[in-house]
Amino acid sequence: MCTACLIENVKSHMLSRRRLFSGAAATAAMGVAAGALSARPALAQAKGRVVDLTHAHDSDFPTFDGKPGILYEVDKNFDPDGYHLFKLTIFEHTGTHIDAPLHFAEGGTSVDALPVENLIAPLCILDISARAAEDPNAVVEPADIEAWVSAHGDIPAGACVAMNSGWTARIGDPSWRNLPDGTLAFPGFSKAATDLLAQTGAASIGVDTLSLDPGNSPDFAVHYSWLPSGRFGIEGLANLDQLPASGATIFIGAPKHRGGTGGPARILAMH
């Protein structure tokens, strides 16, 4: 069979099987591998407006353990060196950053080895901001995915599915990270939701908060299920409220330090 015919047959097979509630593991695996095929049509829909989904990273940006995630040290200065240069000390999981499978799976894919076809992807945004305004530990539930599919159609293969909880508006305020008593509190995904997304062929998930799991998670259930499956996550996204729920393309500037478990990234979207 010719290569072109084989590709068309595979795509037709995927479309016939990639229904949200099929529950077929083979379909999910094919969907992740098909990121490049799905990203190109999504990019073609873009109108040209670019939205920066990345927070500026400095030593004051909130971190999970409360320690500065990036430190600057002047290595060279205009006087006397004639140019300026910083030495940076960076912890991988700070700022707007990637969680690679290796972060929670021994032997998992490192950040430099993420399939490049999944770094340009259709972006699907699940808005739970109204619920999160009432509950700082609100989570994306399967019902949120069902509602998105009812309104916009199937989750595209290779997609990045992001939670908009409205948390970008809290940057600069302690409530972005914790309650007044210091207890961690922020929205995230439920494991039931990410288990469902795994069936659709989505390649990545993203949150506008500190973690894929909510702040009150006792066990990092999403990290321990989503990342070992070979998929990745993005934490600390900005400005998701400036994008439509569907139709945008995300560009994920993942770092490429060999063997890394993740790292700060520049994330952009076009629609």
Sequence and secondary structure as in RCSB ss.txt:
>XXXX:A:sequence
MCTACLIENVKSHMLSRRRLFSGAAATAAMGVAAGALSARPALAQAKGRVVDLTHAHDSDFPTFDGKPGILYEVD
KNFDPDGYHLFKLTIFEHTGTHIDAPLHFAEGGTSVDALPVENLIAPLCILDISARAAEDPNAVVEPADIEAWVS
AHGDIPAGACVAMNSGWTARIGDPSWRNLPDGTLAFPGFSKAATDLLAQTGAASIGVDTLSLDPGNSPDFAVHYS
WLPSGRFGIEGLANLDQLPASGATIFIGAPKHRGGTGGPARILAMH
>XXXX:A:secstr
  HHHHHHHHHHHHHHH  TT   HHHHHHHHHTHHHHHHHHHHT  S EEE B    TTS  SSSS SEEEEEE
E HHHHSS EEEEEE TTSSSEEE GGGTSTT   GGGS GGGSEEEEEEEE HHHHHH TT EE HHHHHHHHH
HH S  TT EEEEE SGGGGTTSGGGTB TTS B   EE HHHHHHHHHHT  EEEESSS SS TT SS HHHHH
HGGGT EEEESB  GGGS SSSEEEEEE    TT SEEE EEEEE 
